[in-house]
Every structure is written in C-alpha cells, then in structure tokens.
C-alpha cells in the first residue's frame, strides 16, 4: 500500500497559544508539541521506507535465483546416472503410482539434452519430486500442487525448492462438459495463445505468482493433481495450461516438451488429444505420453490448438 503523505499546517494562532500557555515563554513551542511533531514525522518516514522495500518487484528475487542457477556447474554425468539408476530400481514394483525406469529415463533424456539453464515445470508432488530437482540442479525447477500442506512440508525440509499450491476448480466427472465449454470459448477466454495471468477460462490456472507466466519453460511434466476418482480435480487444467504456456512463449526454445503421466486414463488422454494434439505426440513409454509443442506467432489469430482437431469419437476412445 502506498503511504499517504500528510501536510501539517501550523497556524500562527497555535504558536501564540503555545507561547501564552503554562510553561510557554517567548513564543517557543511547548516541549510536548515538539515531541509529538517529531514522533509523527518519524512514523511517516518509517512508513515511506517500509513501502519502498515491500513493493520491490518479486522478479528481483527470481532473477537472482536464475543467475545463480546459470552460474552453477552442470550435474556430473556419473552422479546424474546414479540418481536415475537408484530411482529406477525402487520404482513401481512396490507402488503403482511411481514411474517405471523407462518412464524416468524418457524424461531424464530431455533434461540431459536441455540447454543450460533448463526450465522445468512440474505439476504434482510425487515420489520423484526430489529426483527432478536434483537432475535439473543447474536449472530452474518449479513445482505446483493442490495441497498447501504438502507444499509447506516440502519447502520446510528442502528450503531451496520453489513450489506453489493451487486451488483446482475442475472435477474428473465434468470432463466432457468442460471440453465443450472450452470449444465454445476458443475465440475468447480459452484461446491457445494468451497471457494466462489475465485469463477467465475455467480451465486456466491463473493464480500462480506473476513471474511463473514469464518463464520460457523447456519441459513441463504433468503428474498431478489427483485424478483417480470422479470428484478429484483431475489434470484437465494442468494439461490446458501446459498447452497454452508452450504456444505462448516469447523467448527460449521454439519447442516445449510436455509429459503426461498416467496417459492411459480417460481425462489425461482426452485432454491431451484436445490441447496438446495427437500430431505432437512423439512417443509413449509405459503410462507416459511425450508431446513436443511449438510456440506460435502472437500476431496471427489462430484459435485452434491442433492442425486437425480431434473428433469426439476419437477423443473418447
């Protein structure tokens, strides 16, 4: 909040009253008045100073973090390979939600080839969270999850991690209704190229910190939020947001690698076909779909996500 500057007008009659009052002599201000004036000026000065510091752009902190990441050496290949190996040996043999060794390697190979510093955006906190942070230690890794509690615990135990919680408003059971809504708003709020920060589309994630929308993400992994029961939020919003972020980039690499985990489920498959597009699917590894989406010219009015939009029947298969 900007401080309100107040002007203090000392009327001559006030000075006269001060001079004739008890303790006044020769027209000099009463000591009590001087103390009151000094206190007020000190408070105004403090308020102005606090406002200047509290309104500094948040990007200054993120810029320094990006600079530090760019100056750090890349993770040595033996360390990279060892982390990947041990993560793969304890994969989904004991927990089906964990990624298989092949799925981990598909994502890791993109991170290994990524230009430095590499920008990785991850939806969902999973067993692999610390792995992605470690493999991309010389780049920028940002996590987004539906649980404020899990985010706070992650940051508490790992102070160097950047993570944010989001309130998802969609439900798995509303999949087809939301897809039809997005088609009706394709020329308005749900455009494939836009600034999501100002989007009113029901599918858009628009409440992340401003600077997240300015990053040219090289890779986006969608492994959350929950989507295994009808009232769960599902990954429709995350997939839509990833598709828009990839197409709306104004800097960085022309292509964005988008990974969708548990691609076998209806919501993930239908949403991916609709907003990431089957022509951009380069491989499927286990339950992982790997898309490569190119950015678009902002000056061209193109309201279609895909060159050949999927039919309702194909999307539902």
C-alpha positions as a Markdown table, in Angstrom:
| # | Residue | x | y | z |
|---|---|---|---|---|
| 1 | Unk | 0.0 | 0.0 | 0.0 |
| 2 | Unk | 1.4 | 3.4 | -1.0 |
| 3 | Unk | 1.9 | 5.7 | 2.1 |
| 4 | Unk | -0.4 | 8.7 | 2.4 |
| 5 | Unk | 1.6 | 11.9 | 2.7 |
| 6 | Unk | 0.1 | 14.4 | 5.2 |
| 7 | Unk | 1.0 | 18.1 | 5.4 |
| 8 | Unk | 1.0 | 19.7 | 8.8 |
| 9 | Unk | -0.1 | 23.3 | 8.8 |
| 10 | Unk | 0.9 | 25.3 | 11.9 |
| 11 | Unk | -1.3 | 28.3 | 12.2 |
| 12 | Unk | 0.1 | 31.4 | 13.8 |
| 13 | Unk | -2.7 | 31.4 | 16.4 |
| 14 | Unk | -1.5 | 28.0 | 17.6 |
| 15 | Unk | 2.0 | 29.3 | 18.2 |
| 16 | Unk | 0.6 | 32.2 | 20.1 |
| 17 | Unk | -1.5 | 30.0 | 22.3 |
| 18 | Unk | 1.6 | 27.8 | 23.0 |
| 19 | Unk | 3.6 | 30.9 | 24.0 |
| 20 | Unk | 0.9 | 32.2 | 26.4 |
| 21 | Unk | 0.1 | 28.8 | 27.9 |
| 22 | Unk | 1.6 | 27.2 | 31.0 |
| 23 | Unk | 5.3 | 26.7 | 30.5 |
| 24 | Unk | 5.4 | 28.9 | 27.4 |
| 25 | Unk | 7.9 | 31.6 | 27.2 |
| 26 | Unk | 9.0 | 34.0 | 24.4 |
| 27 | Unk | 6.7 | 32.2 | 21.8 |
| 28 | Unk | 8.8 | 29.0 | 21.9 |
| 29 | Unk | 6.9 | 25.7 | 21.1 |
| 30 | Unk | 5.9 | 23.7 | 24.1 |
| 31 | Unk | 8.2 | 20.6 | 24.6 |
| 32 | Unk | 5.1 | 18.4 | 24.4 |
| 33 | Unk | 4.3 | 19.7 | 20.9 |
| 34 | Unk | 7.9 | 19.3 | 19.7 |
| 35 | Unk | 7.9 | 15.6 | 20.9 |
| 36 | Unk | 4.5 | 15.0 | 19.2 |
| 37 | Unk | 5.7 | 16.6 | 15.9 |
| 38 | Unk | 9.0 | 14.6 | 16.0 |
| 39 | Unk | 7.1 | 11.3 | 16.6 |
| 40 | Unk | 4.7 | 11.9 | 13.7 |
| 41 | Unk | 7.5 | 12.7 | 11.3 |
| 42 | Unk | 9.4 | 9.6 | 12.3 |
| 43 | Unk | 6.3 | 7.4 | 11.7 |
| 44 | Unk | 5.8 | 8.9 | 8.3 |
| 45 | Unk | 9.4 | 8.4 | 7.4 |
| 46 | Unk | 9.3 | 4.7 | 8.5 |
| 47 | Unk | 6.1 | 4.1 | 6.5 |
| 48 | Unk | 7.7 | 5.5 | 3.4 |
| 49 | Unk | 10.8 | 3.4 | 3.8 |
| 50 | Unk | 8.8 | 0.2 | 4.5 |
| 51 | Unk | 6.6 | 0.8 | 1.5 |
| 52 | Unk | 9.7 | 1.2 | -0.8 |
| 53 | Unk | 11.2 | -2.1 | 0.4 |
| 54 | Unk | 7.9 | -4.1 | 0.5 |
| 55 | Unk | 6.9 | -3.1 | -3.1 |
| 56 | Unk | 10.2 | -4.1 | -4.7 |
| 57 | Unk | 9.4 | -6.4 | -7.7 |
| 58 | Unk | 9.3 | -10.1 | -6.9 |
| 59 | Unk | 11.2 | -10.7 | -10.1 |
| 60 | Unk | 14.4 | -9.4 | -8.4 |
| 61 | Unk | 14.5 | -12.5 | -6.2 |
| 62 | Unk | 13.7 | -14.8 | -9.0 |
| 63 | Unk | 16.2 | -13.1 | -11.3 |
| 64 | Unk | 19.0 | -13.7 | -8.7 |
| 65 | Unk | 17.9 | -17.3 | -8.4 |
| 66 | Unk | 18.1 | -17.7 | -12.2 |
| 67 | Unk | 21.5 | -16.1 | -12.2 |
| 68 | Unk | 22.8 | -18.4 | -9.6 |
| 69 | Unk | 21.4 | -21.4 | -11.5 |
| 70 | Unk | 23.1 | -20.3 | -14.7 |
| 71 | Unk | 26.4 | -19.9 | -13.0 |
| 72 | Unk | 26.3 | -23.3 | -11.2 |
| 73 | Unk | 28.1 | -26.2 | -13.0 |
| 74 | Unk | 26.0 | -29.0 | -14.6 |
| 75 | Unk | 25.4 | -32.2 | -12.6 |
| 76 | Unk | 28.3 | -34.6 | -13.4 |
| 77 | Unk | 27.2 | -37.5 | -15.7 |
| 78 | Unk | 28.1 | -40.2 | -13.2 |
| 79 | Unk | 26.0 | -38.5 | -10.5 |
| 80 | Unk | 23.1 | -38.0 | -12.9 |
| 81 | Unk | 23.2 | -41.6 | -14.0 |
| 82 | Unk | 23.5 | -42.9 | -10.4 |
| 83 | Unk | 20.5 | -40.9 | -9.2 |
| 84 | Unk | 18.4 | -42.2 | -12.2 |
| 85 | Unk | 19.6 | -45.8 | -11.6 |
| 86 | Unk | 18.6 | -45.9 | -7.9 |
| 87 | Unk | 15.3 | -44.2 | -8.6 |
| 88 | Unk | 14.5 | -46.7 | -11.2 |
| 89 | Unk | 15.3 | -49.7 | -9.1 |
| 90 | Unk | 12.8 | -48.7 | -6.5 |
| 91 | Unk | 10.1 | -47.7 | -9.0 |
| 92 | Unk | 6.6 | -49.0 | -9.3 |
| 93 | Unk | 7.3 | -52.5 | -8.1 |
| 94 | Unk | 6.1 | -51.5 | -4.6 |
| 95 | Unk | 3.9 | -48.5 | -5.5 |
| 96 | Unk | 1.9 | -48.3 | -8.8 |
| 97 | Unk | 1.9 | -44.5 | -8.7 |
| 98 | Unk | 5.7 | -44.4 | -9.1 |
| 99 | Unk | 7.2 | -44.1 | -12.5 |
| 100 | Unk | 9.0 | -47.1 | -14.1 |
| 101 | Unk | 12.6 | -47.0 | -15.0 |
| 102 | Unk | 11.7 | -46.5 | -18.7 |
| 103 | Unk | 9.4 | -43.6 | -17.9 |
| 104 | Unk | 12.1 | -41.9 | -15.7 |
| 105 | Unk | 14.7 | -42.3 | -18.5 |
| 106 | Unk | 12.4 | -40.7 | -21.1 |
| 107 | Unk | 12.1 | -37.5 | -19.0 |
| 108 | Unk | 15.7 | -37.6 | -17.9 |
| 109 | Unk | 17.0 | -37.8 | -21.5 |
| 110 | Unk | 15.2 | -34.5 | -22.3 |
| 111 | Unk | 16.7 | -32.9 | -19.2 |
| 112 | Unk | 20.1 | -34.1 | -20.2 |
| 113 | Unk | 19.8 | -32.5 | -23.6 |
| 114 | Unk | 18.2 | -29.3 | -22.4 |
| 115 | Unk | 20.1 | -26.1 | -22.8 |
| 116 | Unk | 21.6 | -24.6 | -19.6 |
| 117 | Unk | 19.9 | -23.4 | -17.5 |
| 118 | Unk | 16.9 | -25.6 | -18.2 |
| 119 | Unk | 13.4 | -24.5 | -17.1 |
| 120 | Unk | 11.3 | -27.4 | -15.8 |
| 121 | Unk | 7.7 | -27.0 | -14.6 |
| 122 | Unk | 6.2 | -29.9 | -12.7 |
| 123 | Unk | 2.5 | -30.4 | -11.7 |
| 124 | Unk | 2.2 | -32.7 | -8.7 |
| 125 | Unk | 4.3 | -33.7 | -5.8 |
| 126 | Unk | 5.3 | -37.4 | -6.1 |
| 127 | Unk | 8.0 | -39.9 | -5.1 |
| 128 | Unk | 10.1 | -38.4 | -7.9 |
| 129 | Unk | 10.0 | -34.8 | -6.8 |
| 130 | Unk | 13.4 | -34.6 | -5.3 |
| 131 | Unk | 14.8 | -36.6 | -8.3 |
| 132 | Unk | 13.6 | -33.9 | -10.8 |
| 133 | Unk | 15.0 | -31.2 | -8.6 |
| 134 | Unk | 18.4 | -33.0 | -8.4 |
| 135 | Unk | 18.6 | -33.9 | -12.1 |
| 136 | Unk | 18.0 | -30.3 | -13.0 |
| 137 | Unk | 20.1 | -28.8 | -10.3 |
| 138 | Unk | 21.8 | -26.4 | -12.7 |
| 139 | Unk | 18.5 | -25.1 | -14.0 |
| 140 | Unk | 15.2 | -23.9 | -12.6 |
| 141 | Unk | 12.6 | -26.4 | -11.4 |
| 142 | Unk | 9.2 | -25.2 | -10.1 |
| 143 | Unk | 6.6 | -27.5 | -8.6 |
| 144 | Unk | 2.8 | -26.9 | -8.5 |
| 145 | Unk | 0.5 | -28.9 | -6.3 |
| 146 | Unk | -3.1 | -28.9 | -5.0 |
| 147 | Unk | -2.0 | -29.3 | -1.3 |
| 148 | Unk | -0.8 | -26.3 | 0.6 |
| 149 | Unk | 0.2 | -28.7 | 3.4 |
| 150 | Unk | 2.4 | -30.8 | 1.3 |
| 151 | Unk | 4.0 | -27.8 | -0.3 |
| 152 | Unk | 4.8 | -26.3 | 3.1 |
| 153 | Unk | 6.3 | -29.6 | 4.3 |
| 154 | Unk | 8.4 | -29.9 | 1.1 |
| 155 | Unk | 9.7 | -26.3 | 1.5 |
| 156 | Unk | 10.4 | -26.9 | 5.2 |
| 157 | Unk | 12.5 | -29.9 | 4.6 |
| 158 | Unk | 14.1 | -28.6 | 1.3 |
| 159 | Unk | 14.5 | -24.8 | 1.6 |
| 160 | Unk | 16.0 | -24.5 | -1.9 |
| 161 | Unk | 12.9 | -25.8 | -3.7 |
| 162 | Unk | 10.5 | -23.5 | -5.5 |
| 163 | Unk | 6.9 | -24.7 | -5.1 |
| 164 | Unk | 3.4 | -23.2 | -5.1 |
| 165 | Unk | -0.1 | -24.5 | -4.2 |
| 166 | Unk | -3.1 | -24.1 | -6.5 |
| 167 | Unk | -6.8 | -24.5 | -5.8 |
| 168 | Unk | -8.2 | -26.5 | -8.7 |
| 169 | Unk | -11.9 | -26.0 | -9.5 |
| 170 | Unk | -12.4 | -28.8 | -12.0 |
| 171 | Unk | -13.6 | -32.4 | -11.4 |
| 172 | Unk | -13.0 | -35.6 | -13.3 |
| 173 | Unk | -16.7 | -36.2 | -13.7 |
| 174 | Unk | -17.1 | -32.8 | -15.6 |
| 175 | Unk | -14.6 | -33.8 | -18.3 |
| 176 | Unk | -16.8 | -33.7 | -21.4 |
| 177 | Unk | -18.8 | -30.7 | -20.2 |
| 178 | Unk | -15.6 | -28.7 | -19.7 |
| 179 | Unk | -14.2 | -29.8 | -23.1 |
| 180 | Unk | -17.4 | -28.5 | -24.8 |
| 181 | Unk | -17.1 | -25.3 | -22.8 |
| 182 | Unk | -13.5 | -24.8 | -23.9 |
| 183 | Unk | -14.6 | -25.2 | -27.6 |
| 184 | Unk | -17.3 | -22.5 | -27.1 |
| 185 | Unk | -14.7 | -20.1 | -25.7 |
| 186 | Unk | -11.9 | -20.9 | -28.1 |
| 187 | Unk | -12.0 | -17.4 | -29.7 |
| 188 | Unk | -12.4 | -15.7 | -26.3 |
| 189 | Unk | -11.1 | -16.8 | -22.9 |
| 190 | Unk | -9.8 | -20.3 | -23.8 |
| 191 | Unk | -7.5 | -19.3 | -26.7 |
| 192 | Unk | -4.4 | -21.4 | -27.4 |
| 193 | Unk | -2.2 | -18.3 | -27.3 |
| 194 | Unk | -2.8 | -15.8 | -24.4 |
| 195 | Unk | -1.5 | -14.4 | -21.2 |
| 196 | Unk | -2.9 | -16.9 | -18.6 |
| 197 | Unk | -2.5 | -14.4 | -15.8 |
| 198 | Unk | -5.5 | -12.5 | -17.1 |
| 199 | Unk | -7.5 | -15.5 | -18.4 |
| 200 | Unk | -11.0 | -16.1 | -17.3 |
| 201 | Unk | -11.2 | -19.5 | -18.9 |
| 202 | Unk | -12.5 | -22.2 | -16.4 |
| 203 | Unk | -9.6 | -24.5 | -17.4 |
| 204 | Unk | -6.8 | -22.0 | -17.0 |
| 205 | Unk | -4.5 | -21.9 | -14.0 |
| 206 | Unk | -4.2 | -18.1 | -13.4 |
| 207 | Unk | -3.4 | -17.7 | -9.8 |
| 208 | Unk | 0.3 | -18.6 | -9.7 |
| 209 | Unk | 2.9 | -15.9 | -9.0 |
| 210 | Unk | 3.2 | -13.5 | -11.9 |
| 211 | Unk | 6.8 | -14.4 | -12.8 |
| 212 | Unk | 5.8 | -18.1 | -13.4 |
| 213 | Unk | 4.0 | -17.0 | -16.6 |
| 214 | Unk | 7.0 | -15.1 | -17.9 |
| 215 | Unk | 9.4 | -18.1 | -17.8 |
| 216 | Unk | 10.1 | -19.9 | -21.1 |
| 217 | Unk | 9.6 | -23.4 | -19.9 |
| 218 | Unk | 11.7 | -26.0 | -21.7 |
| 219 | Unk | 9.9 | -29.0 | -20.3 |
| 220 | Unk | 6.6 | -29.5 | -18.4 |
| 221 | Unk | 5.7 | -32.6 | -16.5 |
| 222 | Unk | 2.1 | -33.3 | -15.6 |
| 223 | Unk | 1.9 | -35.8 | -12.8 |
| 224 | Unk | -0.8 | -34.2 | -10.7 |
| 225 | Unk | -3.2 | -33.3 | -9.3 |
| 226 | Unk | -5.3 | -36.4 | -8.3 |
| 227 | Unk | -7.4 | -37.9 | -11.0 |
| 228 | Unk | -8.4 | -41.4 | -10.0 |
| 229 | Unk | -12.0 | -40.8 | -8.7 |
| 230 | Unk | -14.9 | -38.8 | -10.1 |
| 231 | Unk | -14.7 | -35.9 | -7.6 |
| 232 | Unk | -11.0 | -35.5 | -7.9 |
| 233 | Unk | -9.8 | -32.3 | -9.7 |
| 234 | Unk | -8.1 | -34.2 | -12.5 |
| 235 | Unk | -5.4 | -33.0 | -14.8 |
| 236 | Unk | -7.5 | -31.1 | -17.4 |
| 237 | Unk | -6.5 | -27.7 | -16.1 |
| 238 | Unk | -2.8 | -28.6 | -15.9 |
| 239 | Unk | -2.8 | -30.0 | -19.5 |
| 240 | Unk | -4.7 | -27.0 | -20.9 |
| 241 | Unk | -2.3 | -24.6 | -19.1 |
| 242 | Unk | 0.7 | -26.5 | -20.3 |
| 243 | Unk | -0.6 | -26.3 | -23.9 |
| 244 | Unk | -1.1 | -22.5 | -23.7 |
| 245 | Unk | 2.3 | -21.9 | -22.0 |
| 246 | Unk | 4.1 | -23.9 | -24.7 |
| 247 | Unk | 2.4 | -22.0 | -27.5 |
| 248 | Unk | 2.5 | -18.5 | -25.9 |
| 249 | Unk | 6.3 | -18.4 | -25.3 |
| 250 | Unk | 8.0 | -15.2 | -26.5 |
| 251 | Unk | 11.6 | -16.4 | -25.7 |
| 252 | Unk | 13.6 | -19.5 | -25.3 |
| 253 | Unk | 13.5 | -22.7 | -27.4 |
| 254 | Unk | 10.8 | -22.9 | -30.1 |
| 255 | Unk | 9.7 | -26.3 | -28.8 |
| 256 | Unk | 8.4 | -27.4 | -25.3 |
| 257 | Unk | 8.5 | -31.0 | -24.2 |
| 258 | Unk | 5.3 | -31.8 | -22.3 |
| 259 | Unk | 5.0 | -35.1 | -20.5 |
| 260 | Unk | 1.7 | -36.5 | -19.2 |
| 261 | Unk | 1.8 | -39.4 | -16.7 |
| 262 | Unk | -1.0 | -42.0 | -16.4 |
| 263 | Unk | -1.8 | -41.3 | -20.0 |
| 264 | Unk | -4.0 | -44.4 | -20.1 |
| 265 | Unk | -6.8 | -42.7 | -18.1 |
| 266 | Unk | -9.7 | -41.0 | -19.9 |
| 267 | Unk | -9.2 | -37.5 | -18.7 |
| 268 | Unk | -5.5 | -37.5 | -19.4 |
| 269 | Unk | -5.9 | -39.0 | -22.9 |
| 270 | Unk | -8.9 | -36.8 | -23.9 |
| 271 | Unk | -7.4 | -33.6 | -22.6 |
| 272 | Unk | -4.0 | -34.3 | -24.2 |
| 273 | Unk | -5.6 | -35.0 | -27.6 |
| 274 | Unk | -7.6 | -31.8 | -27.3 |
| 275 | Unk | -4.9 | -29.4 | -26.1 |
| 276 | Unk | -1.5 | -31.0 | -26.8 |
| 277 | Unk | -2.7 | -32.7 | -30.0 |
| 278 | Unk | -2.0 | -36.2 | -31.4 |
| 279 | Unk | 0.2 | -34.8 | -34.2 |
| 280 | Unk | 2.6 | -33.6 | -31.4 |
| 281 | Unk | 2.8 | -37.0 | -29.7 |
| 282 | Unk | 6.3 | -38.2 | -30.3 |
| 283 | Unk | 6.3 | -41.3 | -28.0 |
| 284 | Unk | 4.5 | -43.2 | -25.3 |
| 285 | Unk | 6.6 | -45.0 | -22.7 |
| 286 | Unk | 4.6 | -47.1 | -20.3 |
| 287 | Unk | 2.0 | -44.8 | -18.9 |
| 288 | Unk | 3.8 | -41.7 | -20.1 |
| 289 | Unk | 2.8 | -39.6 | -23.1 |
| 290 | Unk | 5.5 | -37.4 | -24.5 |
| 291 | Unk | 4.5 | -34.4 | -26.6 |
| 292 | Unk | 6.5 | -31.7 | -28.3 |
| 293 | Unk | 4.6 | -28.4 | -28.8 |
| 294 | Unk | 5.9 | -25.5 | -30.8 |
| 295 | Unk | 5.3 | -21.8 | -29.9 |
| 296 | Unk | 3.2 | -19.6 | -32.2 |
| 297 | Unk | 3.3 | -16.2 | -33.6 |
| 298 | Unk | 1.3 | -13.9 | -31.3 |
| 299 | Unk | 0.3 | -11.7 | -34.2 |
| 300 | Unk | -1.5 | -14.5 | -36.0 |
| 301 | Unk | -5.1 | -15.1 | -35.0 |
| 302 | Unk | -5.2 | -18.8 | -34.7 |
| 303 | Unk | -7.9 | -20.2 | -32.5 |
| 304 | Unk | -7.3 | -23.9 | -33.0 |
| 305 | Unk | -5.0 | -25.9 | -30.7 |
| 306 | Unk | -4.5 | -28.7 | -33.3 |
| 307 | Unk | -4.0 | -28.6 | -37.0 |
| 308 | Unk | -6.6 | -31.4 | -37.2 |
| 309 | Unk | -8.9 | -31.1 | -34.1 |
| 310 | Unk | -9.8 | -34.5 | -32.7 |
| 311 | Unk | -13.3 | -35.7 | -33.3 |
| 312 | Unk | -15.5 | -36.5 | -30.3 |
| 313 | Unk | -15.4 | -40.2 | -31.0 |
| 314 | Unk | -11.6 | -40.3 | -31.4 |
| 315 | Unk | -11.1 | -38.3 | -28.2 |
| 316 | Unk | -13.2 | -40.7 | -26.2 |
| 317 | Unk | -11.5 | -43.8 | -27.4 |
